[in-house]
Amino acid sequence: MSDEPWDLAPAADADDAAAALGEVIAGLPGGGERRDGQAEMAAAVGEAMGGGGTLLCQAGTGVGKSLAYLIPAALAAAGGKRIVIATATLALQDQLVGKDLPLVAAGMSERLGRPVRWEVLKGRNNYLCRHRFGEHAQQQFELEGGVATAAELARRQQLAEIEQWVPRTRTGDRSELVVAPDARVWSSVSVTSTECIGADRCPEGHRCFAEDARARSARAGIVVTNQHLYCIDLFGDGYLFGPHDAVVFDEAHQLEPVVTQVAGFEITPAGFTRLATEARAVGAAGTTADAVADVSNRLAEELGPLRDTRLGAITGDLASLLEAADSRVADLATELRSTDNDDAADLERLRVGRLAAESLNALRTALDPPQGTVILVEGRGRLRLAPLDVGDLLASRLWGRQSSILTSATLGPHVVGRLGVPTADHTYLSVDSPFDYRANALLYCARHLPAPTSDAYRAAAVDELAELVTAVGGRTLALFTSWRALNDTADALTERFSGIRVLRQGGELSNAALLDALGDDAATVVCGTMSFWQGVDVAGPALSLLAIDRLPFTRPNEPLAAARREAAGSDAFMTVDVPNAADMLAQGVGRLIRTTADRGVVAVLDSRLATAGYRSRLLDPLPPMRRSVDQAEAIEFLASIRAQQITRS
């Protein structure tokens, strides 16, 4: 990307965006409903796209924020601009492309006088690699004899289905496959951006699916992508998206963690194992590959005792091991560059050599980390380097180069400082939800329960939850902040209920199947952990009780959060922990009311929401529900919902 801001031509103004929104809504099947907040947001987005600068818009559930930014984007694209829309989830990306953009195109065809053109751009490993597939299929489909395991037979079947699909597909996008292939199968017929040897060197480069997708996106006025890929390009060479006039970050509350991940590095035992395995497969010397594989075992031993630890620096035995790893991977990279094999083998060695180069880069960054880097050991032996503060990174790469629009249902003013948004060049807008929360929802806090740190808490919380679930007859999504709390509660509820089934995340059903089960049978409780706090959409009476086990504060021993607390100083709890918990709590509460007809109770089983001195900071971002600490009131409301549904059925 250039260091200078893009030369922005005049765009459609706010009035155009609001007027176009009205036309699109009027043309919706059955007629649409005008929402003042949606029109206000569309006008603000149109103004931002026309004048540059940055807009942060908190748009409550039901505002219809997708149309509010897609319509100004379509107007801008019709005027010759390029707009990139980056989402945090695949579900929203699919909704934009499969539903919202076609509605906008149909509703604006007369006004624009030309088609609205959009494309989707995903990471390279989402597209089948013709060259890798050809090499792999040749090896796999000619296998005969021997006894294969059930898993091997299933993988061969998946490869056979992919082989039948390849001649029919225009995009090579794995999302077209009816059944998602096993991760090992797909990785064997695709490449990451690191592994790709380049279209100019690849014998299939002239008909590469990933390159075709990029070429189509370069010609489109609107490009839909994900935040992860956008940020990879942002901190890379800017090749993927090139010059564009505006970027819209939907689900923008996820931007900070995405930047944190993309701007960092990971070193894992599994990475060295894979590199050694791939190197052997392309003919690297056994001794060289074995030396790299040995690093995997030694690294696992070294990192094992350091789980969930922040390191001030990499020193001692760990530093010696990484230095040895650097030498061994460098030797392997040199060997992969020197070969007398035929062209096909050379290309495969080049691909693996790129993996080795990526590993070397991570090792050398770990041994000499940039200023402001936090060094962490996470999970089961993952050494991670992450930026302490993403604000400076975004200030140098993003803000001021094009119009930037950030929107989410939870986007408090505190994100301005955390993301480094220039204070003199941004607008903050909060648009309220059109839903009648006071009439249709109750926020109940079980103030009488013991403190969550008390030994008596779990049993009391289970009793409380059981009474609420009984009152509504199921229809419950229970959110937890830890797997242990989830499983303990699910076990206890399963023993207690006979006519209500209790399902849990991590069991036999996928996350999507769990939500389907909640919709299929009213007498159901689904217990989920952090991935269910956001992005879950269960509309209607299937979800009438949303229970929250504990306030979602980050674990005290989470290394990155601890480093950010230390940097914040004495006010860390109020400037780091409380805003993070408030954002996540608002996301969780937002799972309940999804349409104007929804009714229900949010039950928070953590007394701190009603008693702590900081409670207003947690309550302020929540929808304007009626509030109560009276269990009888909550049970009465839930019972009325159940009676209403029984009457209707």
N, C-alpha and C positions, 0 to 999 in steps of 0.2 A: 504494500500500500504506500502511496505517496505520503510525504510528511506534511503536505499542504492540504487544507480543507478542499473538498470537491467544490467546483464552481456550480452553485445551485441555481438553476433556472426558476423563474416564478412558477409556483404550483397552484393547483386548485385551492381556492381559499376556503375558510371555514364555512361560509354560507353554501358553497357548492357541495361540500361534504354532507352538511345537514339536509339539504334538499334532495341529494341523491339517496340518502338513507331513507327518507320518506317514500321515495318512489319504489325502492326495493322492498320495503316493508309492505307497502300497499299491494305489491304483486305477489306476495307469499300466498301459498295455497290456503284458502279459507280466509284470507285477509290477515294482516299482521296487526300487532298492538304497538302503538307509539309509546316509547319510553323516553321521558325527558332526559334522564341520565345518559341514555345511549346517544341521544342527539347532542348533548353537551360534550360527551367524549369524542364523538365523530368530528365535531367542529374543532376541538382542541388538537386532535391528531392531524386534521387537514392543515391547520395553521402551523403546526410543528414541521410537517413535511414541506411546507412552502417556505418557511423562514429559517430553517436550520435550528440549531440548539437541541435541547433535550427536554422531553416531556415524561414525567412520572405520573401514572394514573392508577390510583387504587379504585377498582371497579367492583362493587359488591356483586354477589351471586345474583344472576337474573338480569343484569344490566344488558347483556348481549354484547360483550366487548369484542368478540370476533368480527361481527359486522361493523362495529364502530371503528375498527382500524382497517378492515379489508376494503371498505368503500373508498375512503381517502386514498388508499394504496392503489386501487384500480384507476381512480381519477389521475393520480400522479403518473402511473404507468402509461395511461393514454396520452399524457403530455410528454412522453419520451423519457421518463425517469425509470430507474431500476430500484426496486424495493425488495429487501430481504426480510423474511419473517422467520424468526427462530423460536421454536417451541422447546419445552423441556421434556415433553413426553410424546411417545409415538402415537398415543390415542388422540391427542389434540392435533397432531400433524395429519393423521388420517381424516379427522373430522373436517379440517380446513380444506383438504384436497377433495374429499369425497362428497361433502355436503355444502359447506359454506361458500367456497369459491364458485361452484356451479350456480348457486342461488344469486350471488352477486353478478355473475356474468349474464345470467338471464334477465335480471332486473335492471341492468344498466345498458343493455344492448342498444336501446333506442337513443339514450342520452349520449353515449360514446360514439355510436356509429361505426364501431369496429369491435372485434372480439377482444375480451380480456384474456391475455395469454399468461399462463403460469406454468411452472415446472417444479418438481420436487428434486432436491439434491441430498443424497445420503452419503455416509462414509463409504469408502471404496470397498470395504469388506462386506457391504450389503449387496454387492453385485457379483454375479458369477464371473470368474476369470476364465475366459475361453482357453487360454494357453494352459493354465493349471488343470482345468477340467480335462482337456484333451490328454495330457500326460497321465493324470490320475485314472481316468476312465480306461485308458489302454491297459493299465496295470490291473485294475480291479475286475473288469468285466471278463477278462480272459482267464481268471483263476478257475481251476478245475481240480476236483479231487480233494481229499482231506476232509476232516470233520470240523465244521464251523460252529461256533457257539451261537446261541439264540441272538445275542447282541450283534455279532458279526453278520448274521443273516439279515437282521433288521437293517443294518447299515447298508448292506449290499442292495436291499430292496429300495432304500431311499435313494441310493445312487442311480438305480435303474429308473426311478421316477424322475429324477433330475435329468437323466439322459433323454427321456421322452419329452421333457418340458423345454429343453434348450432350443430345439428348432422352432418352437411355437412362440417363444417369448420375444417381445420387442425390447424390453427393458433389462432383462436379466436380474431383476430385483427379487430377492428371495421372499419378499412379502406376498408375491403372486402364488407361491406354492400353497396348495390346500392344507397340507400338514407340514408344519415347520420341521426341517431336518435336524437330526442330532448335531450338536455343536461341533463334534469331531468330523462329522461328514461334511458340514458346510465349510469348515476351515480347510478341508482338503481340496476344495474346488474354488476357493476364493483367496484373495491376498489382502493384507492390510496396506495402508499407504506406505509404510516402511518397507514392506517386502516387494512392492511393485517395482519392476525393473525399468518402467517407462515405455510409453507407447511407441517411441521411435526405435527402440531396441527389440520390442516384443514382436514375434511373428504374427500375432493376432491383434497388434495394436491398431490396425486400420479398421477393425470392427469390435473394438473394446466397449463393453456395456458401460463401464464407469466413465470412460472418455466421452461416449455419446451423451450420457446424462449431463455431463459438464458442458458440452457444446450446446445442448438444448437450453440449459439454464442460462447460458451467456446471452441467448437470444430472447429470453423471456423478460417481460416487464416486472413480474412478481416471482420470486424464488422462495419456496418453502423449504426450510431445513430444520436442523436441531441446534440447540445452543452449544452442544459439545463440539460439533463439526465447525460451527461458526467461530468459536473461540480458538480451535486448533489453527484455523486459517488466519485469525486475527493475530496470533502470536507466531505465525509462520511467515510465509512470503506473500500472502494475499492472492495466491494463484486461483483458488477455488471460486471466489466470489468477485474478485476484481473491483473496480470502482463501482460504487452504488451510492444512491442519493439519500437513502434512509434505511434504517434497520429497526424492526419491531421485535422486541423481546416479550413474547407472551409467557405467562408463568414466570415472571421476572424475579420472583422471590427465590428462584433456584439459580440465579446468575452467579452469585458469590460462590457457592460450592462448586459450580461447574468451572469457573475460572481457577479456583483453588486446585482442582484436579488437573486441569489441562496444563497449567503453568508449572506443575510439579513433575516429579519423576518417581518411579517405583523400581525397586530391585528385589526380586523374589527368587527363592530356590527353584520354583517351577520354571522361571524364565531361563535359567542356565540349563536345566534338564531339557527343555524344548530345543534350545540352541544346539546342544550336543547331539540330540536325536536327529534334528534336521541336517546337521553337518555330516553325520555318518551316512545319512540317506543319499547325499550327493557326492560321496566318495572321499570325504576328508579322512586323513590318517586317524586310525583308531586311537593312537596315543594322544594326539592333540585334542580330539573330541572327549576322550576319557578325562583329560585334565580339566576341561570345562565342566564336565558332569560332576567331578569331585568337588567343585566349588559349591554345587547345589547342596550336597550333604553337609559340608562344613558350615555353610551359611545357615542352614536350618538349625544346626546345633548351637551356633553362636547367637541367633536371634531368639530362639525358644524361650530362654529365661527372661527376655526383655519385653515380653508382650505388654502392649499398651503403655509404652514408655517414651518419654521425650528425651532425646540425647542432646546435650549441649554441643557436642562435636563428635565426630567419628575418630576414635583414638584406639590405642592398644591393639588387642588381638583382632578386633573388627576391622580396624584400618589396615592392618597387615594382610588380612584375608582379602579385602577389596583391592589392595595393591597387587596381590598375587592373581586375583581374578582379572584385573586389567591386563597383566602380562599374558595370561593364558588366552584370553579372548582376542588380544592383539595378534598373537601367534596364529590363532585360528583364522582371523580375518585376512592375514597375509597369505596363508595357505589357500584360502578360497579364491584369492585374486590370481593365483598362479596355477594355471591348468592347461593341459594339452588335450582335453576331451573335446567331443564334437560340440556343435553349436547348442543343441538342446541341453546338454549337461552344463555347458558354460552358463546358460541363462539361469538354470536352477541354482548353480553355485553363486551366481551374482545375487539372486534373491536371498539366499541364506547369509551371504556376506553383508547384505544390508541389515539383517537382523543383528549380526555381530557388531556392526557400526553403531546401531542404536544402543546396544548393551554397553559399548565402550563409552558412549556419550553420557549415559546415566551414571556409570562408575566414576568417571572423571568429575562430573558435577557433584557427586556425593563426597568425593575426596577434597574438593575445593568449592564448597557451596557459595552461591551469591549471597551478598548481605541481605538480611531480612528473611532468610530461609529457616524454616523449622524442620528439624530432623526427627522423625517419629518411627517407632516400631509399632505396627498395628496388626491385629489379628494373629493368625498363625504364621508368623515369620515374614512379614512384609515390611521392608525398609522403605520409608516414604519421605520424600523431600517436598515441602509445600511452602508457598509464600505466606508469610505472617499476615500481610495486608494486601488485598487485591486492588485497593483504591489507586495506588501509584501506577500499577500495571495498566489499568483501564484508562487512567488519565493520559498516559503516554501513547496509547494505542487506539483508543476508541472515541472518547469525547471530543467533539469539535471537528471531526473529520467528515461527518455526515449527520443528518438528523437522526436522533435516537429516541425511540419511544419505548418506554418500559411500562408494562401493565400486568396486574395481578389482582386477585381478590384480596390479597394481603400484601400491601406494599406501603408500610408506614414511612413517615418522613425521615426516620433514622437511617434508611438505606442510602440517603444522599451522601452522608459522610463515609459509610462503609464501602461504597462503590466509587468514591472519589469524584463524584459528579461536581463540576464547577458550580459554586454557589451563585455566581453572577450570570449563569447562562443556562438556567433550567426553570421549568415550570412544574409545580406540583398540584395535582388535581385529585380530589377524592369524590367519587360518584356513588351515591347511596343505592342500595338494592331497591327495586320496586316492590319487593315482597312485603306483605303485612306481617312482620315478625311478631309484633305484640299480640295480635289476635291468634296466630297460628303456632306459636312456639313458646316454650317455657325453658329458661335456663335454671336448673336446679342444682344447688351445691349442698352436698350432705355435710353440713357444718358440724353435726354431732359425732361424726366418725373420729376415731383416734388419729393422731398424726401419722402420715405415711411411713415415718421412721419407727413407729411403735411396733412391738412384737404382736400386739393385738389387732393391728390394722388389717391384715389379709383376711382373717376370718370375718371381721366385721364388714369389710367391703364386699365379700362374697354374699353375706346375708342381705346386705342392702341391695345389691344388684339382683339377687334372686327375687326379692319382693317386687322390684320395679318390672322385671321381665314377666313375672306372673301376672301383674296388673294389665299388661298390654298383650299377653299371650304369645310372646316371642317378638318378632319384628324388630330385632335388636342387632346393632353393630357395636361391639365393645372394643375400645381401643386401649392398647397397653404400651408402656414405654420400655418393656423388657420381655424377652422370651420366657423367662422364669415366671414372671407374674401372669403372663398369658396362659401358660400351661397349668400352673397351679389353680388358677381360677376356672379354666375350662374343665379340668378334672373334677373340681368340686361341684360345678354346676351339672355336669353329666351325671354324677351320683344322685343329685338332688331332684332332677327333673325326670319324669317318665313320659309326659306327652309333648315335651319340647326338645327338639334335637339341638345339640351343641356342636358346632363345627369350628375348626381352628385353622389358622394359617400354618403352613408347614406340615399339614396332614396329608391325606390321600388326594384331596382336591386342589387344583390350581387356584390362584387368586381369583381369576375370572369365573371359574366354576363355583367358588364360594359365594360370589355376589349373585350369580344366577340362582343358586340354591335359596338364597335369602328372598329373592323375588318369586320363586316357585311355591314356597310353603311358608305361610305366615308364622307357624309355630317353629321358628328357627332363630337361633342366636349364632352369630358369626364373631369369633374372637380374632382380632388382627393386631399386628404390631406396626412399627413405624411406616412401612410402605402403604398402609391403609389410611394413614392420616391425611393424605392428599391424593387428588386425582380420581377418587372413588365417587361414582355417581349412581345412586340408587334412588330413583324418583318414585313417588307414590307411597301408599300405605305399607309397602314391603319393609320400609325403614321408618319406624315411628319412635324408637328409643335409641339415642346415641349415647353410650356410656363411655366416660373417660376415666381411666383408672387413677392416674396421677398427672399432675402438671408436667408438661414435657420439657423439663430442664435437662440440659446436656450433662452427661455424667461428669462428676468432679475430676475423674482420672482420665478423661478423654484428652489425649496429648495436645492436639491442635487447639482445642478450646482452652486448655490450661495455659498455653503459650499466649493466646490472645488476652486472657484475663491478666496475665502478668504484665503484658504491654500496656493494658488499660489502667493499671495501678489500683489505687484504693477504691475507685468507683466502679470496678469491673463488674460487680454483680448487677448494678443498675444499667450499665452501658453495654454489657455483653450478654449476660445470662438472661436477664428479664426480657429484652427485646427479642432474643432468639426464641424464648419460650412463648412470648406473646404471638409471634408469627406462626409457630407451629400449632398453638392452641386454636388460633383463628382458622387455620387450615382444617384442623380436625372438626371443629364446630360446624364448619361450612359443608360437611358431608350430609347434614340432616335435611335442610330445606332446599330443595332443588327446583321446585315449580310453585306456582301461585296456589295450587291446591294442597300442597304438602302440609301436614300437621305433625307435631311431635315434641319430645322432651330431650334436651341435652342434660344428662346427669353427670356432674363432675364429683367423683368420690374422693376428692382431695380438699380437706377443710381449709387449706391455705387460700383458696380462691375467695373465701368469705371472711377470712380473719387476718391475713398478712397485710402489712403496711404498704406493700407494693401492689396490692390487688387491683387498684384502679388502672395501673399500667397494663395489666392483663385483660381487664374487662373492656377498656375503651375501644380496642379494635374489633370487638365482637359485634355481631348484628344486634339491633335493638330489641331483643327478646324480653319478655317479662322475666323477672328474676325472683327466686324464692329459695328459702332454706327450710321450707316446711315439707317434709316427706309426704304428708297426707295430701297436700295440694298437688304434688307431682303424681301420686298414685291416682288421684281422682281424674286428673287430666288424661293420663294414659288409659284409664278404664273407659273414659268417654270415647276415646279414639277407637278402642277395641269394640265397644258397643255399636258405634257408627258403622264400622266395617262389617260387623255381623249382620246388621240391619240391611245394609246394601247388598250383601251376598245372599 
